[in-house]
Amino acid sequence: MSVTDLPILGMLRTRMQWHQTRQKLIAENVANADMPGFKPRDLANPELGRSGGGLAQPAGAATGAGLAVTNAAHIGPAGGPEGPGADPRRVKGFEIRPSGNGVNLEEEMMKAGENQADYQMAASLYQKSLETLKIAIGKR
């Protein structure tokens, strides 16, 4: 077994790859900010160590668990993922333009900055983990 095959390093590599893919999607959102009918997309947080996660989805889609109907006699939530009385023309609190475009440049730039900081943190943890392993095996 190679040192780089350790589970913690594998998870950090996966996280960095996820951040790279998310940065590409954010860049596509910014590039298509003036395209009529364009809906912004984002990635769901990866579920490291579990199946699923990481699939591209519309930015307004719910990612968490909502109310579940556990019995046929229960009344389900009305109004879709945003709740009862939600305006379908709104994406995360901002109105969709008349052209149908739902990209908010300020929000996308905030996502890009957060994504960059998270990537740098994962890369730093990866580097520090490798340095620690080198010290442990006496190569440093």
Residue pairs with C-beta under 8 A, 6 or more apart in sequence:
3 9
3 130
3 133
3 137
4 130
6 133
8 129
9 126
9 129
9 130
11 48
11 49
12 122
12 125
12 126
12 129
13 126
14 46
14 48
15 46
15 48
15 118
15 122
16 119
16 122
16 123
16 126
18 43
18 46
18 54
19 115
19 118
19 119
19 122
20 119
21 43
21 54
22 42
22 43
22 111
22 115
23 112
23 115
23 116
23 119
25 41
25 42
25 43
25 56
26 42
26 108
26 111
26 112
26 115
27 112
28 41
29 38
29 40
29 41
29 42
29 59
29 103
29 108
30 103
30 105
30 108
30 109
30 112
32 38
32 101
32 103
33 101
33 103
33 105
33 108
34 101
35 101
36 99
36 100
36 101
37 99
37 100
37 101
38 100
38 101
38 102
38 103
39 58
39 59
39 60
39 91
39 102
40 58
40 59
40 91
40 102
40 103
40 104
40 108
41 56
41 57
41 58
41 59
42 56
42 57
42 58
42 59
42 111
43 54
43 55
43 56
43 57
44 53
44 54
44 55
44 57
44 63
45 53
45 63
46 53
46 54
47 53
47 54
57 63
59 91
59 92
59 102
60 81
60 82
60 91
60 92
60 102
61 81
62 81
66 77
66 81
67 76
67 77
69 75
69 76
77 83
77 84
78 84
79 85
79 86
80 86
80 88
82 90
89 95
89 96
90 96
91 102
91 104
92 104
92 107
94 102
94 104
94 107
96 102
131 140
134 140
